[in-house]
Amino acid sequence: MINLRTNYLGLELKNPIIVGASDLVTKIENLKTAEEAGAAAIVYKSLFEEQIHLENLQMDKQMHAYNNRNPEMEKLFPDITHAGPQEFLHNFRKAKEAINIPLIASFNAVYNESWIDYSKLLEDSGADALELNLYCVPDDFEREGRNILEEQLAIVKEIKKIMNIPVSVKLSPNYTNLLEVVSQMDKAGADGFVLFNKMFQPDIDLEREEHISPFYLSSENDYRLALRYAGLLYGNTAASICAAGGIFQGKDIIKLILAGADAVQIVSSLYKFKISHIATMLKDIEDWMEKKGYKSLRDLSGKLSKKKTGDPYVYKRAQYIELLLKSGELTKEFSLR
Ligand SMILES: Cc1cc2nc3c(=O)[nH]c(=O)nc-3n(C[C@H](O)[C@H](O)[C@H](O)COP(=O)(O)O)c2cc1C
C-alpha cells in the first residue's frame, strides 16, 4: 500500500493534491466531485476586498483606484462585483459543510484593517487555514520595492497575531530576491508559501484595437518556475511549500515533490481534463512510486533539492550552462541547419 500522506501548514493531508482557488470551487457539486476524485484539500475562491467596498461605491472609479493590486479582477472575476461579503461567507460555510477534507479560505485585501477583520470572519466561518493572496503590480515610478515588501510583511505579522488557524502566503514570482522575501515572511510567521500566484496579463484585440483580458489556462512546463524555488527553499524554511502553476500530470507532481514541495495546487488541469483527472494523477504517482520501489511520499520529499543533492549549482547556473552547451544539439533536432 503506497502512502501518499503529507503535511501542509500543519494539516495532515491524505495526498499532496490541493484544488487551487478558482470559479470551479464555488459550486458545491464540483467540491464534492473533487473530494470523490481524491483531492486532499481545496482552496475556496478568494474573497476580494473590493467585493466588500464595491457594494457602496461607484464601481468604475473604484476599479481604477484598485488597479495596481488586482488589474485582472474587473474582467477575470466579473461576478464578484455583485456578491457582498455576507453572501460570500454564507457560501463558504455551505462549502465547508459539504466536504470532509480541509477547506482553505483565500483573501485578497487592500487596506490593512480589512485584512484583519475579514481574515477573522473567514476563520469564524470554519476555514481550516487562510491563504493570503499577496501581489502588487506597481504603477508608481517613485515607490521603492522595499516599501512594498515591508507593507506585505506588516500584513502577515498582524494577521498572524490574531489567527488561530495556519496562514499561508500565495506569492508573486516578481521580487528581486525571492529567497529573502520568503525568509522575511517566514520570520513574520507565515506557515507556508504557495509558489506562485498566476499573473494574468493584458492583451490587445487587433481587430477592435482595444485592450482585452482573456481567460487563459496555464501551459504545460509552467510548473518549472515553482520547481526551481521548491528546490532552493527545501530545508531552508520552517514553512510548508506548495507548488502551483502549470501542473497537469502526476509526473509533474512527482518532480515537484522530489524538488522539495510538500503539496501542489492545481486549477488549469481540471478545466482542461475535468475534475476527475485528480484520480488519474494520483494513480500515476502511485504507479511510478511502485515501479521505483517507494512506499511513502515522504521518501521522495526534497530528494533532489539543492540541500539534499549538495550541488550548489543545480538550481542555478549549471542548468543554464548545460543548455548553452547543448544548443548545437537543439539546432540539429529542430533541423535549423
Ligand atoms: C478562472 C480562474 C479563477 C481564479 N480565481 C482565483 C482566485 O480567486 N484567487 C486566487 O488566488 N487565484 C485564483 N486563480 C489562480 C489559480 O488559483 C492558480 O493559482 C492558477 O490558475 C495557476 O494554477 P494552474 O496552472 O493549475 O491553473 C484563478 C484561476 C482561474 C483560471
The ligand as an ORCA input file, in Angstrom:
! r2SCAN-3c Opt
* xyz 0 1
  C     -10.900     31.058    -13.625
  C      -9.840     31.234    -12.579
  C     -10.158     31.864    -11.394
  C      -9.186     32.053    -10.429
  N      -9.509     32.642     -9.234
  C      -8.559     32.797     -8.279
  C      -8.860     33.367     -7.028
  O      -9.999     33.738     -6.734
  N      -7.850     33.502     -6.126
  C      -6.580     33.084     -6.379
  O      -5.698     33.229     -5.508
  N      -6.269     32.510     -7.563
  C      -7.216     32.369     -8.494
  N      -6.888     31.771     -9.674
  C      -5.497     31.295     -9.885
  C      -5.387     29.813     -9.515
  O      -5.693     29.577     -8.149
  C      -3.967     29.270     -9.759
  O      -3.049     29.946     -8.932
  C      -3.542     29.473    -11.204
  O      -4.587     29.173    -12.104
  C      -2.304     28.639    -11.527
  O      -2.573     27.271    -11.382
  P      -2.892     26.365    -12.663
  O      -1.742     26.489    -13.569
  O      -3.072     24.988    -12.118
  O      -4.120     26.928    -13.274
  C      -7.858     31.584    -10.656
  C      -7.562     30.925    -11.853
  C      -8.522     30.742    -12.803
  C      -8.143     30.036    -14.072
*
